[in-house]
Amino acid sequence: MPADVKQETFGQTADGRKVTRFTLRSDSGRLVVRIIDYGGIITEINVPDVKGQVADINLGFDDVAGYEADNQNLGALIGRVANNIAGGSFVMDGKTYNLFANKPPNTVHGGKEGFDKKLWDSRVDGDKLILQYISPDGEENFPGELTTTVTYRVTDADELYIEYRATTTKTTPVNFTNHAYFNLAGHDAGTLDDHVVTIHADSFLPIDKDGNPTGTEWDFRAPTRVVDRIPLVPGGIGFGHNFCLRPSSSELPRLAARVEHRPSGRYMECWTTEPGMQFYTSYYMQFMKGQGKGGAAYKPFGGFCLEAQHYPDSLHHANFPSIILKPGETYRQTTFYKFGVL
């Protein structure tokens, strides 16, 4: 069994609230993950290469101040609604809800202050870290009091599990994800050279200049060097696309993507119950505030995200899987990342 979760003080917020860091370790000791209760943020993912040399493959910051200033959502839990809401508004039950357009004209990743900027209530249950945040009715102008519980745990198979549950007092949209940035050569490697990606999706949602769905195709069904594909994306912005994952008859997580870095021998997989996965290659890292861990200068295309979620702008597309949660229902998602060596 994995070791019990350890905890220590990580620092405090600008307004003086204590932030706690939790360490989760697999039984083998090959996977060591650190998470803070501010934003539910994954701050470190330490795994060995084929020679046994350990590196932190998760982009992040050294202190709370870095995460408070962060405008790239590094490692954070995203809610209430991950990804885009086109036009910054939606209609539900005949009422129009106008949101803060933090990426005009759209609302992205929850609005002006999403779940990534909240201090979550935390508790440890053996080898599990359990975080909870109660979002008041009307927060960011979303309807209903939303109670969200996220459980982090690692397994003997060197997997990091993230399990989400939520209930609401009023009908409301819900779309959660984790926004971890990875680089299998090490968080400070600066490039995605030699990363080979496979995505188990037969279709995807092309996007316009504002990040909303339109129509082109990129095929990652066979292992593909990501740096060979990035220059093909119009505008030079790389990938920020939702891939429509192959449906499953089971409620269990299925394999969404696999990434290999052959020089180090490291690989990771993303398994999820969600219908979609956002594959993002960090173009907007050029606008990051501050420096990364150890003074690292994170750059565009220096990290990638595998964000399991529902489709972007689902509120305006009736043919997309629904993100509507009603009173009496429970939102459920299970996503895990598996790490290993070739």
Number of C-alpha atoms within 10 A of each C-alpha: 11 19 18 18 19 15 17 11 11 18 16 15 16 10 6 8 11 15 18 18 19 22 21 26 25 22 17 14 15 18 24 21 21 18 23 28 25 29 24 30 24 26 26 24 24 20 25 22 21 15 9 11 10 16 17 22 24 25 25 30 22 15 16 19 14 16 26 17 13 20 14 18 23 26 26 27 25 25 23 25 27 28 27 25 26 23 19 20 18 18 11 13 6 7 8 10 15 15 21 19 19 15 18 12 15 22 24 27 26 27 25 14 14 22 25 27 20 17 20 22 14 19 16 16 11 12 20 19 26 21 22 20 19 17 21 16 16 12 17 18 14 24 19 21 19 25 16 22 19 21 20 21 24 27 19 16 15 21 20 23 19 20 16 21 16 20 23 25 17 16 20 21 21 23 25 28 26 24 25 24 25 26 24 30 25 21 25 25 17 17 19 21 17 18 22 20 21 19 25 19 21 14 17 21 22 18 17 11 9 13 20 18 21 10 9 11 11 16 16 20 14 11 16 18 19 22 18 11 14 16 13 13 14 11 8 10 17 22 25 19 22 27 27 23 23 15 12 11 5 8 11 13 16 20 18 25 23 20 24 24 22 17 13 19 16 21 21 19 20 23 22 26 23 27 20 26 29 24 19 21 25 22 19 15 18 13 13 18 13 17 15 21 20 10 11 16 16 24 18 19 24 23 28 27 21 27 25 30 27 27 28 28 24 22 21 14 12 8 8 15 14 15 20 15 21 17 14 10 13 15 17 15 22 20 24 22 19 18 23 19 17 12
